[in-house]
C-alpha cells in the first residue's frame, strides 16, 4: 500500500515538473504550509475586479466563482502578503484581513468582502474552513479604497462616488506607487 502512495506522489511531482517545463517556467518545490487564505466577494461586487497578492514566500492562484467574481487563493507566507485589487476605471483597493487571525493546519481562513459601491471602507467577514456558520471575526473597515501613494482614500466622484466617510488616515500606501 505504501508503494502505491509513493508511486502516486512521484507521478504527481513528475507531472508538475513537466507542466512547468512546457509552460516555460521553473518548477517550484512542493512546500506544505499551514497558512491558507481565500479572498472572495459577495454578489454586489463588480465582476471586473482583479486581485493579486505579493510578498516574500507568497504563492497566489487567481480564480473566478460561478458569478464571475474574483477568488484569490493565497498560500505560503500569507501573514506578510500585501493583497491589492483594482478595477479598469483606475479604482484600487487593499486589505489587511489576512493579518486579522492566526493560521492553523486544520482549515484555511476564508474572507468574504461585503462590497458597497459608495463606500471607501468595507467590511470583511472571516470564517474558518468550509462551514459558512463558523464566523471567527467581522473585520470592519478592512477593505479600503486607496489613492496611489497618498495615504488617503479616494473620494472622487470619478472613482465610483466614494464618500470618504471614515478611516481616511488608515489607508495604506500601495507598493510600487
C-alpha positions as CSV (number, residue, x, y, z in Angstrom):
1,X,0.0,0.0,0.0
2,X,2.8,2.4,0.8
3,X,4.4,1.7,-2.6
4,X,1.3,2.8,-4.3
5,X,1.2,6.1,-2.3
6,X,4.9,6.8,-3.1
7,X,4.4,6.0,-6.8
8,X,1.4,8.4,-6.9
9,X,3.4,11.2,-5.2
10,X,6.3,10.6,-7.7
11,X,3.9,10.7,-10.6
12,X,2.3,13.9,-9.4
13,X,5.8,15.6,-8.9
14,X,6.8,14.5,-12.4
15,X,3.6,15.9,-13.9
16,X,4.1,19.2,-12.1
17,X,7.7,19.5,-13.4
18,X,6.7,18.5,-16.9
19,X,3.8,21.0,-16.9
20,X,6.2,23.8,-15.7
21,X,8.7,22.9,-18.4
22,X,6.1,23.1,-21.1
23,X,4.9,26.4,-19.8
24,X,8.4,27.8,-19.8
25,X,8.5,28.3,-16.0
26,X,10.9,26.9,-13.4
27,X,9.5,24.2,-11.2
28,X,8.9,25.2,-7.6
29,X,9.5,22.6,-5.0
30,X,6.4,21.4,-3.0
31,X,6.4,23.1,0.4
32,X,3.4,22.4,2.6
33,X,2.2,25.3,4.5
34,X,-0.4,25.9,7.3
35,X,-1.1,29.4,6.1
36,X,-4.0,29.4,3.6
37,X,-6.2,32.4,2.9
38,X,-9.1,32.7,0.4
39,X,-10.4,36.1,-0.5
40,X,-13.8,36.3,-2.3
41,X,-16.6,38.8,-2.8
42,X,-20.3,38.9,-2.2
43,X,-22.9,39.2,-5.0
44,X,-22.8,43.0,-5.1
45,X,-19.2,43.3,-6.1
46,X,-18.4,44.2,-9.7
47,X,-17.2,41.3,-11.9
48,X,-14.4,43.4,-13.3
49,X,-12.3,43.4,-10.1
50,X,-8.8,42.0,-10.5
51,X,-7.0,40.9,-7.3
52,X,-3.4,39.9,-6.6
53,X,-1.1,39.3,-3.7
54,X,2.6,39.9,-3.4
55,X,5.3,39.4,-0.8
56,X,8.2,37.1,0.2
57,X,7.2,33.4,0.1
58,X,3.7,34.1,-1.1
59,X,2.0,31.8,-3.7
60,X,-1.1,33.0,-5.4
61,X,-3.8,31.4,-7.5
62,X,-6.4,33.6,-9.2
63,X,-9.8,32.2,-10.0
64,X,-13.4,33.3,-10.6
65,X,-16.5,32.0,-8.9
66,X,-19.7,31.0,-10.8
67,X,-20.9,34.6,-10.9
68,X,-17.6,35.9,-12.3
69,X,-16.4,37.5,-9.1
70,X,-12.7,37.1,-8.2
71,X,-11.4,34.4,-5.8
72,X,-7.9,34.8,-4.6
73,X,-6.2,31.8,-3.1
74,X,-3.0,32.8,-1.1
75,X,-0.7,30.3,0.4
76,X,2.8,30.3,1.9
77,X,3.7,33.4,3.9
78,X,0.2,34.7,4.0
79,X,0.7,36.9,7.0
80,X,3.2,39.1,5.2
81,X,1.2,39.2,1.9
82,X,0.0,42.5,0.5
83,X,-3.3,42.0,-1.2
84,X,-4.5,44.6,-3.7
85,X,-7.4,44.7,-6.1
86,X,-8.1,47.1,-9.0
87,X,-10.8,47.9,-11.5
88,X,-10.5,49.0,-15.1
89,X,-11.6,52.6,-14.2
90,X,-8.5,53.0,-12.0
91,X,-10.1,52.3,-8.6
92,X,-7.7,50.5,-6.3
93,X,-8.3,48.6,-3.1
94,X,-6.2,46.9,-0.4
95,X,-6.9,44.8,2.6
96,X,-5.1,43.5,5.6
97,X,-7.7,41.0,6.6
98,X,-5.1,38.3,6.1
99,X,-3.4,39.6,9.3
100,X,-6.5,39.5,11.5
101,X,-6.5,35.9,12.6
102,X,-4.0,33.1,13.4
103,X,-3.4,30.3,10.9
104,X,-3.6,26.6,11.6
105,X,-3.3,23.3,9.7
106,X,-6.9,22.3,10.2
107,X,-8.6,24.7,7.8
108,X,-8.0,27.7,5.7
109,X,-9.1,31.2,6.6
110,X,-11.8,32.4,4.2
111,X,-12.6,36.1,3.8
112,X,-15.7,37.5,2.1
113,X,-15.8,41.2,1.2
114,X,-19.2,42.8,1.6
115,X,-18.8,45.2,-1.3
116,X,-20.6,48.5,-1.2
117,X,-20.2,50.7,-4.3
118,X,-20.4,54.0,-2.5
119,X,-18.1,53.3,0.4
120,X,-14.3,53.7,0.8
121,X,-14.1,51.3,3.7
122,X,-15.8,47.9,3.5
123,X,-16.3,45.0,5.9
124,X,-14.7,41.6,5.6
125,X,-16.3,38.5,7.2
126,X,-13.7,35.9,8.2
127,X,-14.6,32.3,8.7
128,X,-12.7,29.1,9.3
129,X,-13.0,26.2,6.9
130,X,-16.0,25.3,4.7
131,X,-18.7,25.9,7.3
132,X,-20.5,29.1,6.4
133,X,-21.7,29.4,10.0
134,X,-18.2,29.3,11.5
135,X,-17.6,33.1,11.5
136,X,-14.5,33.9,13.5
137,X,-14.4,37.7,13.1
138,X,-16.1,40.5,11.3
139,X,-13.3,42.9,10.3
140,X,-14.9,46.3,9.8
141,X,-13.2,48.8,7.5
142,X,-10.6,46.3,6.4
143,X,-11.2,46.5,2.6
144,X,-10.1,50.0,1.7
145,X,-10.2,52.1,-1.5
146,X,-6.9,54.0,-1.9
147,X,-5.3,56.7,-3.9
148,X,-1.9,55.6,-5.2
149,X,0.9,57.0,-3.0
150,X,-1.2,59.3,-0.9
151,X,-2.1,57.5,2.3
152,X,-5.7,58.8,1.8
153,X,-8.8,57.3,0.5
154,X,-10.1,58.1,-3.0
155,X,-13.2,60.2,-2.5
156,X,-13.5,61.4,-6.1
157,X,-16.8,61.0,-7.9
158,X,-14.9,59.6,-10.9
159,X,-13.9,56.6,-8.7
160,X,-17.4,55.2,-8.1
161,X,-18.7,58.0,-6.0
162,X,-16.6,57.3,-2.9
163,X,-17.9,59.0,0.3
164,X,-14.7,59.0,2.4
165,X,-17.0,58.7,5.5
166,X,-14.3,57.3,7.8
167,X,-10.9,55.9,8.2
168,X,-9.0,58.2,5.8
169,X,-5.9,58.2,8.0
170,X,-5.9,54.4,7.9
171,X,-5.5,54.0,4.2
172,X,-2.1,52.4,3.4
173,X,0.2,53.4,0.5
174,X,0.4,50.7,-2.1
175,X,3.8,49.4,-3.0
176,X,5.0,50.4,-6.4
177,X,3.2,53.8,-6.4
